[in-house]
Amino acid sequence: MEIIAGGIYQHFKNKKFYKVIGVGKNSETMEDVVIYEPQYESEVKFWVRPIKMFCEELEHEGIKQPRFKFIK
């Protein structure tokens, strides 16, 4: 899965939208991480998640789907 900076993604469970700021590195482990911003009222300005988790497929309500689905 290609991560698109500026892209809008929808979370599989909460159905909320997030804008990807970009891909960075964890300074301790050098692991790739995705930096993303909620597109709804939130106390959290940015979220960070390992790229491996951001891109993984999960089973929810009996359907296998991506954790984050690209919208636009």
PDB file of N, CA, C and O in Angstrom:
ATOM      1  N   MET A   1       0.843  -1.180   0.000  1.00  0.00           N
ATOM      2  CA  MET A   1       0.000   0.000   0.000  1.00  0.00           C
ATOM      3  C   MET A   1       0.892   1.248   0.000  1.00  0.00           C
ATOM      4  O   MET A   1       1.773   1.391   0.847  1.00  0.00           O
ATOM      5  N   GLU A   2       0.656   2.124  -0.937  1.00  0.00           N
ATOM      6  CA  GLU A   2       1.394   3.385  -0.995  1.00  0.00           C
ATOM      7  C   GLU A   2       0.720   4.405  -0.082  1.00  0.00           C
ATOM      8  O   GLU A   2      -0.500   4.558  -0.120  1.00  0.00           O
ATOM      9  N   ILE A   3       1.492   5.092   0.725  1.00  0.00           N
ATOM     10  CA  ILE A   3       0.970   6.138   1.604  1.00  0.00           C
ATOM     11  C   ILE A   3       1.112   7.468   0.862  1.00  0.00           C
ATOM     12  O   ILE A   3       2.209   7.839   0.444  1.00  0.00           O
ATOM     13  N   ILE A   4      -0.002   8.177   0.703  1.00  0.00           N
ATOM     14  CA  ILE A   4      -0.005   9.430  -0.045  1.00  0.00           C
ATOM     15  C   ILE A   4      -0.096  10.615   0.909  1.00  0.00           C
ATOM     16  O   ILE A   4      -1.109  10.804   1.583  1.00  0.00           O
ATOM     17  N   ALA A   5       0.976  11.417   0.962  1.00  0.00           N
ATOM     18  CA  ALA A   5       0.968  12.633   1.779  1.00  0.00           C
ATOM     19  C   ALA A   5      -0.130  13.556   1.262  1.00  0.00           C
ATOM     20  O   ALA A   5      -0.235  13.788   0.058  1.00  0.00           O
ATOM     21  N   GLY A   6      -0.941  14.077   2.168  1.00  0.00           N
ATOM     22  CA  GLY A   6      -2.070  14.927   1.797  1.00  0.00           C
ATOM     23  C   GLY A   6      -3.334  14.142   1.520  1.00  0.00           C
ATOM     24  O   GLY A   6      -4.407  14.723   1.359  1.00  0.00           O
ATOM     25  N   GLY A   7      -3.214  12.808   1.462  1.00  0.00           N
ATOM     26  CA  GLY A   7      -4.368  11.955   1.202  1.00  0.00           C
ATOM     27  C   GLY A   7      -5.290  11.871   2.406  1.00  0.00           C
ATOM     28  O   GLY A   7      -4.858  11.995   3.552  1.00  0.00           O
ATOM     29  N   ILE A   8      -6.560  11.659   2.125  1.00  0.00           N
ATOM     30  CA  ILE A   8      -7.563  11.466   3.169  1.00  0.00           C
ATOM     31  C   ILE A   8      -7.858   9.977   3.262  1.00  0.00           C
ATOM     32  O   ILE A   8      -8.129   9.318   2.258  1.00  0.00           O
ATOM     33  N   TYR A   9      -7.802   9.457   4.487  1.00  0.00           N
ATOM     34  CA  TYR A   9      -8.023   8.039   4.751  1.00  0.00           C
ATOM     35  C   TYR A   9      -9.135   7.896   5.783  1.00  0.00           C
ATOM     36  O   TYR A   9      -9.326   8.765   6.634  1.00  0.00           O
ATOM     37  N   GLN A  10      -9.865   6.788   5.695  1.00  0.00           N
ATOM     38  CA  GLN A  10     -10.929   6.505   6.660  1.00  0.00           C
ATOM     39  C   GLN A  10     -10.547   5.285   7.487  1.00  0.00           C
ATOM     40  O   GLN A  10     -10.133   4.258   6.949  1.00  0.00           O
ATOM     41  N   HIS A  11     -10.694   5.414   8.808  1.00  0.00           N
ATOM     42  CA  HIS A  11     -10.401   4.309   9.723  1.00  0.00           C
ATOM     43  C   HIS A  11     -11.519   3.269   9.633  1.00  0.00           C
ATOM     44  O   HIS A  11     -12.696   3.624   9.566  1.00  0.00           O
ATOM     45  N   PHE A  12     -11.156   2.008   9.630  1.00  0.00           N
ATOM     46  CA  PHE A  12     -12.121   0.928   9.428  1.00  0.00           C
ATOM     47  C   PHE A  12     -13.167   0.826  10.528  1.00  0.00           C
ATOM     48  O   PHE A  12     -14.308   0.455  10.251  1.00  0.00           O
ATOM     49  N   LYS A  13     -12.812   1.143  11.765  1.00  0.00           N
ATOM     50  CA  LYS A  13     -13.738   0.913  12.874  1.00  0.00           C
ATOM     51  C   LYS A  13     -14.554   2.156  13.223  1.00  0.00           C
ATOM     52  O   LYS A  13     -15.780   2.094  13.307  1.00  0.00           O
ATOM     53  N   ASN A  14     -13.880   3.268  13.423  1.00  0.00           N
ATOM     54  CA  ASN A  14     -14.631   4.460  13.847  1.00  0.00           C
ATOM     55  C   ASN A  14     -15.190   5.264  12.677  1.00  0.00           C
ATOM     56  O   ASN A  14     -15.970   6.194  12.881  1.00  0.00           O
ATOM     57  N   LYS A  15     -14.795   4.908  11.447  1.00  0.00           N
ATOM     58  CA  LYS A  15     -15.283   5.537  10.210  1.00  0.00           C
ATOM     59  C   LYS A  15     -14.920   7.017  10.101  1.00  0.00           C
ATOM     60  O   LYS A  15     -15.442   7.718   9.234  1.00  0.00           O
ATOM     61  N   LYS A  16     -14.025   7.501  10.977  1.00  0.00           N
ATOM     62  CA  LYS A  16     -13.601   8.899  10.929  1.00  0.00           C
ATOM     63  C   LYS A  16     -12.486   9.072   9.898  1.00  0.00           C
ATOM     64  O   LYS A  16     -11.820   8.117   9.498  1.00  0.00           O
ATOM     65  N   PHE A  17     -12.312  10.331   9.484  1.00  0.00           N
ATOM     66  CA  PHE A  17     -11.355  10.647   8.434  1.00  0.00           C
ATOM     67  C   PHE A  17     -10.095  11.293   9.006  1.00  0.00           C
ATOM     68  O   PHE A  17     -10.134  12.021   9.998  1.00  0.00           O
ATOM     69  N   TYR A  18      -8.970  10.997   8.336  1.00  0.00           N
ATOM     70  CA  TYR A  18      -7.661  11.495   8.742  1.00  0.00           C
ATOM     71  C   TYR A  18      -6.886  11.926   7.500  1.00  0.00           C
ATOM     72  O   TYR A  18      -6.979  11.296   6.446  1.00  0.00           O
ATOM     73  N   LYS A  19      -6.123  13.006   7.640  1.00  0.00           N
ATOM     74  CA  LYS A  19      -5.269  13.475   6.557  1.00  0.00           C
ATOM     75  C   LYS A  19      -3.836  13.073   6.873  1.00  0.00           C
ATOM     76  O   LYS A  19      -3.321  13.381   7.948  1.00  0.00           O
ATOM     77  N   VAL A  20      -3.195  12.388   5.939  1.00  0.00           N
ATOM     78  CA  VAL A  20      -1.806  11.977   6.133  1.00  0.00           C
ATOM     79  C   VAL A  20      -0.900  13.172   5.888  1.00  0.00           C
ATOM     80  O   VAL A  20      -0.951  13.802   4.831  1.00  0.00           O
ATOM     81  N   ILE A  21      -0.075  13.473   6.872  1.00  0.00           N
ATOM     82  CA  ILE A  21       0.904  14.551   6.764  1.00  0.00           C
ATOM     83  C   ILE A  21       2.136  14.040   6.019  1.00  0.00           C
ATOM     84  O   ILE A  21       2.695  14.737   5.172  1.00  0.00           O
ATOM     85  N   GLY A  22       2.546  12.832   6.338  1.00  0.00           N
ATOM     86  CA  GLY A  22       3.692  12.237   5.666  1.00  0.00           C
ATOM     87  C   GLY A  22       4.189  11.015   6.397  1.00  0.00           C
ATOM     88  O   GLY A  22       3.581  10.556   7.363  1.00  0.00           O
ATOM     89  N   VAL A  23       5.302  10.495   5.924  1.00  0.00           N
ATOM     90  CA  VAL A  23       5.944   9.330   6.526  1.00  0.00           C
ATOM     91  C   VAL A  23       7.237   9.820   7.164  1.00  0.00           C
ATOM     92  O   VAL A  23       7.984  10.588   6.558  1.00  0.00           O
ATOM     93  N   GLY A  24       7.496   9.374   8.384  1.00  0.00           N
ATOM     94  CA  GLY A  24       8.706   9.758   9.100  1.00  0.00           C
ATOM     95  C   GLY A  24       9.406   8.533   9.659  1.00  0.00           C
ATOM     96  O   GLY A  24       9.084   7.402   9.296  1.00  0.00           O
ATOM     97  N   LYS A  25      10.355   8.762  10.537  1.00  0.00           N
ATOM     98  CA  LYS A  25      11.115   7.682  11.176  1.00  0.00           C
ATOM     99  C   LYS A  25      11.048   7.840  12.685  1.00  0.00           C
ATOM    100  O   LYS A  25      11.116   8.951  13.212  1.00  0.00           O
ATOM    101  N   ASN A  26      10.913   6.721  13.368  1.00  0.00           N
ATOM    102  CA  ASN A  26      11.055   6.700  14.820  1.00  0.00           C
ATOM    103  C   ASN A  26      12.542   6.892  15.097  1.00  0.00           C
ATOM    104  O   ASN A  26      13.373   6.133  14.598  1.00  0.00           O
ATOM    105  N   SER A  27      12.876   7.903  15.890  1.00  0.00           N
ATOM    106  CA  SER A  27      14.284   8.225  16.118  1.00  0.00           C
ATOM    107  C   SER A  27      15.043   7.155  16.892  1.00  0.00           C
ATOM    108  O   SER A  27      16.269   7.085  16.805  1.00  0.00           O
ATOM    109  N   GLU A  28      14.339   6.326  17.641  1.00  0.00           N
ATOM    110  CA  GLU A  28      14.999   5.285  18.441  1.00  0.00           C
ATOM    111  C   GLU A  28      15.185   3.988  17.663  1.00  0.00           C
ATOM    112  O   GLU A  28      16.225   3.337  17.767  1.00  0.00           O
ATOM    113  N   THR A  29      14.169   3.616  16.883  1.00  0.00           N
ATOM    114  CA  THR A  29      14.195   2.316  16.209  1.00  0.00           C
ATOM    115  C   THR A  29      14.412   2.410  14.706  1.00  0.00           C
ATOM    116  O   THR A  29      14.671   1.401  14.050  1.00  0.00           O
ATOM    117  N   MET A  30      14.305   3.636  14.148  1.00  0.00           N
ATOM    118  CA  MET A  30      14.391   3.882  12.707  1.00  0.00           C
ATOM    119  C   MET A  30      13.234   3.227  11.934  1.00  0.00           C
ATOM    120  O   MET A  30      13.298   3.081  10.713  1.00  0.00           O
ATOM    121  N   GLU A  31      12.188   2.841  12.654  1.00  0.00           N
ATOM    122  CA  GLU A  31      10.998   2.269  12.031  1.00  0.00           C
ATOM    123  C   GLU A  31      10.235   3.376  11.306  1.00  0.00           C
ATOM    124  O   GLU A  31      10.119   4.487  11.823  1.00  0.00           O
ATOM    125  N   ASP A  32       9.712   3.078  10.105  1.00  0.00           N
ATOM    126  CA  ASP A  32       8.877   4.034   9.376  1.00  0.00           C
ATOM    127  C   ASP A  32       7.546   4.204  10.095  1.00  0.00           C
ATOM    128  O   ASP A  32       6.931   3.230  10.531  1.00  0.00           O
ATOM    129  N   VAL A  33       7.110   5.456  10.212  1.00  0.00           N
ATOM    130  CA  VAL A  33       5.825   5.767  10.844  1.00  0.00           C
ATOM    131  C   VAL A  33       5.029   6.705   9.940  1.00  0.00           C
ATOM    132  O   VAL A  33       5.596   7.461   9.151  1.00  0.00           O
ATOM    133  N   VAL A  34       3.709   6.642  10.069  1.00  0.00           N
ATOM    134  CA  VAL A  34       2.821   7.545   9.352  1.00  0.00           C
ATOM    135  C   VAL A  34       2.359   8.608  10.342  1.00  0.00           C
ATOM    136  O   VAL A  34       1.947   8.292  11.459  1.00  0.00           O
ATOM    137  N   ILE A  35       2.431   9.859   9.927  1.00  0.00           N
ATOM    138  CA  ILE A  35       1.961  10.978  10.742  1.00  0.00           C
ATOM    139  C   ILE A  35       0.656  11.437  10.116  1.00  0.00           C
ATOM    140  O   ILE A  35       0.611  11.767   8.931  1.00  0.00           O
ATOM    141  N   TYR A  36      -0.410  11.457  10.915  1.00  0.00           N
ATOM    142  CA  TYR A  36      -1.713  11.821  10.350  1.00  0.00           C
ATOM    143  C   TYR A  36      -2.518  12.677  11.313  1.00  0.00           C
ATOM    144  O   TYR A  36      -2.325  12.631  12.528  1.00  0.00           O
ATOM    145  N   GLU A  37      -3.430  13.463  10.736  1.00  0.00           N
ATOM    146  CA  GLU A  37      -4.172  14.490  11.460  1.00  0.00           C
ATOM    147  C   GLU A  37      -5.667  14.200  11.400  1.00  0.00           C
ATOM    148  O   GLU A  37      -6.208  13.995  10.313  1.00  0.00           O
ATOM    149  N   PRO A  38      -6.342  14.180  12.536  1.00  0.00           N
ATOM    150  CA  PRO A  38      -7.793  13.965  12.535  1.00  0.00           C
ATOM    151  C   PRO A  38      -8.486  15.075  11.743  1.00  0.00           C
ATOM    152  O   PRO A  38      -8.096  16.240  11.813  1.00  0.00           O
ATOM    153  N   GLN A  39      -9.500  14.702  11.005  1.00  0.00           N
ATOM    154  CA  GLN A  39     -10.302  15.656  10.242  1.00  0.00           C
ATOM    155  C   GLN A  39     -11.634  15.891  10.935  1.00  0.00           C
ATOM    156  O   GLN A  39     -12.665  16.085  10.291  1.00  0.00           O
ATOM    157  N   TYR A  40     -11.591  15.868  12.239  1.00  0.00           N
ATOM    158  CA  TYR A  40     -12.763  16.107  13.079  1.00  0.00           C
ATOM    159  C   TYR A  40     -12.258  16.784  14.353  1.00  0.00           C
ATOM    160  O   TYR A  40     -11.055  16.799  14.610  1.00  0.00           O
ATOM    161  N   GLU A  41     -13.146  17.330  15.132  1.00  0.00           N
ATOM    162  CA  GLU A  41     -12.778  17.997  16.389  1.00  0.00           C
ATOM    163  C   GLU A  41     -12.119  16.983  17.320  1.00  0.00           C
ATOM    164  O   GLU A  41     -12.713  15.958  17.655  1.00  0.00           O
ATOM    165  N   SER A  42     -10.884  17.279  17.734  1.00  0.00           N
ATOM    166  CA  SER A  42     -10.131  16.350  18.555  1.00  0.00           C
ATOM    167  C   SER A  42      -9.126  17.114  19.410  1.00  0.00           C
ATOM    168  O   SER A  42      -8.587  18.135  18.982  1.00  0.00           O
ATOM    169  N   GLU A  43      -8.879  16.620  20.607  1.00  0.00           N
ATOM    170  CA  GLU A  43      -7.840  17.215  21.462  1.00  0.00           C
ATOM    171  C   GLU A  43      -6.453  16.851  20.953  1.00  0.00           C
ATOM    172  O   GLU A  43      -5.472  17.513  21.294  1.00  0.00           O
ATOM    173  N   VAL A  44      -6.366  15.816  20.149  1.00  0.00           N
ATOM    174  CA  VAL A  44      -5.094  15.347  19.597  1.00  0.00           C
ATOM    175  C   VAL A  44      -4.878  16.011  18.240  1.00  0.00           C
ATOM    176  O   VAL A  44      -5.719  15.897  17.349  1.00  0.00           O
ATOM    177  N   LYS A  45      -3.750  16.703  18.085  1.00  0.00           N
ATOM    178  CA  LYS A  45      -3.452  17.400  16.829  1.00  0.00           C
ATOM    179  C   LYS A  45      -2.949  16.424  15.764  1.00  0.00           C
ATOM    180  O   LYS A  45      -3.386  16.484  14.614  1.00  0.00           O
ATOM    181  N   PHE A  46      -2.026  15.517  16.142  1.00  0.00           N
ATOM    182  CA  PHE A  46      -1.474  14.543  15.209  1.00  0.00           C
ATOM    183  C   PHE A  46      -1.384  13.173  15.877  1.00  0.00           C
ATOM    184  O   PHE A  46      -1.173  13.065  17.085  1.00  0.00           O
ATOM    185  N   TRP A  47      -1.550  12.131  15.063  1.00  0.00           N
ATOM    186  CA  TRP A  47      -1.331  10.767  15.497  1.00  0.00           C
ATOM    187  C   TRP A  47      -0.135  10.217  14.726  1.00  0.00           C
ATOM    188  O   TRP A  47       0.158  10.662  13.617  1.00  0.00           O
ATOM    189  N   VAL A  48       0.549   9.251  15.321  1.00  0.00           N
ATOM    190  CA  VAL A  48       1.673   8.574  14.681  1.00  0.00           C
ATOM    191  C   VAL A  48       1.467   7.077  14.870  1.00  0.00           C
ATOM    192  O   VAL A  48       1.163   6.613  15.969  1.00  0.00           O
ATOM    193  N   ARG A  49       1.638   6.330  13.784  1.00  0.00           N
ATOM    194  CA  ARG A  49       1.453   4.879  13.850  1.00  0.00           C
ATOM    195  C   ARG A  49       2.501   4.223  12.952  1.00  0.00           C
ATOM    196  O   ARG A  49       2.788   4.739  11.871  1.00  0.00           O
ATOM    197  N   PRO A  50       3.075   3.103  13.374  1.00  0.00           N
ATOM    198  CA  PRO A  50       4.014   2.399  12.489  1.00  0.00           C
ATOM    199  C   PRO A  50       3.345   2.125  11.140  1.00  0.00           C
ATOM    200  O   PRO A  50       2.177   1.739  11.077  1.00  0.00           O
ATOM    201  N   ILE A  51       4.100   2.329  10.074  1.00  0.00           N
ATOM    202  CA  ILE A  51       3.553   2.160   8.724  1.00  0.00           C
ATOM    203  C   ILE A  51       2.995   0.748   8.531  1.00  0.00           C
ATOM    204  O   ILE A  51       2.007   0.551   7.824  1.00  0.00           O
ATOM    205  N   LYS A  52       3.638  -0.222   9.164  1.00  0.00           N
ATOM    206  CA  LYS A  52       3.190  -1.617   9.065  1.00  0.00           C
ATOM    207  C   LYS A  52       1.759  -1.761   9.607  1.00  0.00           C
ATOM    208  O   LYS A  52       0.938  -2.460   9.013  1.00  0.00           O
ATOM    209  N   MET A  53       1.466  -1.103  10.729  1.00  0.00           N
ATOM    210  CA  MET A  53       0.118  -1.149  11.313  1.00  0.00           C
ATOM    211  C   MET A  53      -0.867  -0.325  10.490  1.00  0.00           C
ATOM    212  O   MET A  53      -2.010  -0.739  10.295  1.00  0.00           O
ATOM    213  N   PHE A  54      -0.433   0.837  10.007  1.00  0.00           N
ATOM    214  CA  PHE A  54      -1.308   1.704   9.214  1.00  0.00           C
ATOM    215  C   PHE A  54      -1.813   0.961   7.976  1.00  0.00           C
ATOM    216  O   PHE A  54      -2.972   1.111   7.587  1.00  0.00           O
ATOM    217  N   CYS A  55      -0.951   0.171   7.367  1.00  0.00           N
ATOM    218  CA  CYS A  55      -1.268  -0.508   6.105  1.00  0.00           C
ATOM    219  C   CYS A  55      -1.881  -1.902   6.263  1.00  0.00           C
ATOM    220  O   CYS A  55      -2.319  -2.496   5.278  1.00  0.00           O
ATOM    221  N   GLU A  56      -1.915  -2.426   7.478  1.00  0.00           N
ATOM    222  CA  GLU A  56      -2.352  -3.818   7.632  1.00  0.00           C
ATOM    223  C   GLU A  56      -3.844  -4.006   7.394  1.00  0.00           C
ATOM    224  O   GLU A  56      -4.640  -3.077   7.531  1.00  0.00           O
ATOM    225  N   GLU A  57      -4.195  -5.228   7.035  1.00  0.00           N
ATOM    226  CA  GLU A  57      -5.592  -5.617   6.884  1.00  0.00           C
ATOM    227  C   GLU A  57      -6.038  -6.310   8.156  1.00  0.00           C
ATOM    228  O   GLU A  57      -5.290  -7.081   8.757  1.00  0.00           O
ATOM    229  N   LEU A  58      -7.279  -6.021   8.561  1.00  0.00           N
ATOM    230  CA  LEU A  58      -7.864  -6.597   9.762  1.00  0.00           C
ATOM    231  C   LEU A  58      -9.227  -7.162   9.432  1.00  0.00           C
ATOM    232  O   LEU A  58      -9.857  -6.768   8.451  1.00  0.00           O
ATOM    233  N   GLU A  59      -9.676  -8.092  10.263  1.00  0.00           N
ATOM    234  CA  GLU A  59     -11.029  -8.597  10.114  1.00  0.00           C
ATOM    235  C   GLU A  59     -11.929  -7.869  11.104  1.00  0.00           C
ATOM    236  O   GLU A  59     -11.672  -7.858  12.308  1.00  0.00           O
ATOM    237  N   HIS A  60     -12.987  -7.262  10.577  1.00  0.00           N
ATOM    238  CA  HIS A  60     -13.948  -6.526  11.400  1.00  0.00           C
ATOM    239  C   HIS A  60     -15.342  -6.885  10.927  1.00  0.00           C
ATOM    240  O   HIS A  60     -15.669  -6.731   9.750  1.00  0.00           O
ATOM    241  N   GLU A  61     -16.163  -7.367  11.856  1.00  0.00           N
ATOM    242  CA  GLU A  61     -17.532  -7.797  11.547  1.00  0.00           C
ATOM    243  C   GLU A  61     -17.541  -8.829  10.420  1.00  0.00           C
ATOM    244  O   GLU A  61     -18.406  -8.812   9.544  1.00  0.00           O
ATOM    245  N   GLY A  62     -16.557  -9.725  10.469  1.00  0.00           N
ATOM    246  CA  GLY A  62     -16.472 -10.822   9.509  1.00  0.00           C
ATOM    247  C   GLY A  62     -15.927 -10.441   8.141  1.00  0.00           C
ATOM    248  O   GLY A  62     -15.909 -11.270   7.231  1.00  0.00           O
ATOM    249  N   ILE A  63     -15.484  -9.203   7.984  1.00  0.00           N
ATOM    250  CA  ILE A  63     -14.973  -8.741   6.695  1.00  0.00           C
ATOM    251  C   ILE A  63     -13.518  -8.314   6.853  1.00  0.00           C
ATOM    252  O   ILE A  63     -13.176  -7.543   7.749  1.00  0.00           O
ATOM    253  N   LYS A  64     -12.667  -8.830   5.964  1.00  0.00           N
ATOM    254  CA  LYS A  64     -11.265  -8.445   5.973  1.00  0.00           C
ATOM    255  C   LYS A  64     -11.131  -7.141   5.194  1.00  0.00           C
ATOM    256  O   LYS A  64     -11.562  -7.038   4.045  1.00  0.00           O
ATOM    257  N   GLN A  65     -10.522  -6.147   5.843  1.00  0.00           N
ATOM    258  CA  GLN A  65     -10.405  -4.831   5.211  1.00  0.00           C
ATOM    259  C   GLN A  65      -9.177  -4.103   5.743  1.00  0.00           C
ATOM    260  O   GLN A  65      -8.647  -4.460   6.795  1.00  0.00           O
ATOM    261  N   PRO A  66      -8.719  -3.069   5.008  1.00  0.00           N
ATOM    262  CA  PRO A  66      -7.570  -2.313   5.501  1.00  0.00           C
ATOM    263  C   PRO A  66      -7.930  -1.505   6.735  1.00  0.00           C
ATOM    264  O   PRO A  66      -9.070  -1.060   6.874  1.00  0.00           O
ATOM    265  N   ARG A  67      -6.964  -1.309   7.637  1.00  0.00           N
ATOM    266  CA  ARG A  67      -7.189  -0.493   8.819  1.00  0.00           C
ATOM    267  C   ARG A  67      -7.559   0.930   8.385  1.00  0.00           C
ATOM    268  O   ARG A  67      -8.476   1.533   8.943  1.00  0.00           O
ATOM    269  N   PHE A  68      -6.840   1.466   7.388  1.00  0.00           N
ATOM    270  CA  PHE A  68      -7.127   2.785   6.840  1.00  0.00           C
ATOM    271  C   PHE A  68      -7.358   2.634   5.344  1.00  0.00           C
ATOM    272  O   PHE A  68      -6.523   2.075   4.633  1.00  0.00           O
ATOM    273  N   LYS A  69      -8.488   3.132   4.870  1.00  0.00           N
ATOM    274  CA  LYS A  69      -8.838   3.057   3.460  1.00  0.00           C
ATOM    275  C   LYS A  69      -8.618   4.430   2.822  1.00  0.00           C
ATOM    276  O   LYS A  69      -9.097   5.441   3.335  1.00  0.00           O
ATOM    277  N   PHE A  70      -7.891   4.460   1.700  1.00  0.00           N
ATOM    278  CA  PHE A  70      -7.683   5.700   0.990  1.00  0.00           C
ATOM    279  C   PHE A  70      -9.001   6.192   0.402  1.00  0.00           C
ATOM    280  O   PHE A  70      -9.707   5.430  -0.259  1.00  0.00           O
ATOM    281  N   ILE A  71      -9.336   7.457   0.636  1.00  0.00           N
ATOM    282  CA  ILE A  71     -10.578   8.043   0.124  1.00  0.00           C
ATOM    283  C   ILE A  71     -10.291   8.976  -1.049  1.00  0.00           C
ATOM    284  O   ILE A  71     -10.880   8.841  -2.121  1.00  0.00           O
ATOM    285  N   LYS A  72      -9.374   9.930  -0.830  1.00  0.00           N
ATOM    286  CA  LYS A  72      -9.009  10.850  -1.931  1.00  0.00           C
ATOM    287  C   LYS A  72      -7.669  11.511  -1.659  1.00  0.00           C
ATOM    288  O   LYS A  72      -7.201  12.312  -2.467  1.00  0.00           O
TER     289      LYS A  72
END
